[in-house]
């Protein structure tokens, strides 16, 4: 059963810590879909997520490479940025399903562009700005299986 939870972040550090917390509960084969406009903090969240898996070193958005794989944590992390993909067939050609059902964890930025590719049990994370609440304020909505709520 899918459920939603709203989290408020008041700083990049809080967004980072949320990523860290979710990664600690991640299991092999988990898929996390990360959506939000440019500049909302998807990369900060992803850096926290990588840290929560024990991945050291720089983590950045793979905007031009489509996918970056990190092996040094307790689980491998496959970080996708599908913003520049024109057709879902391109994702199948790079073998996205093999990554989704592999031994690691997948984090997909801009997943809302290709909902037909995303597994039904994926955890969706939407990050939104609300400038009237402050420059660093973010409304983060988690939707997905019950284990995303812990």
Secondary structure, DSSP 8 states (H G I E B T S, - for coil): --EEEEEEE-SHHHHHHHHHHHHHT--TT-EEEEE--TTSSHHHHHHHHHHHTT--S-----TTTSEEEE-SSSS-EEEEE-TT---HHHHHHTTHHHHHTSSSEEEEETGGGGTTTS-TT-EEEEEEE-GGG-TT-EEEEEEESGGGG-
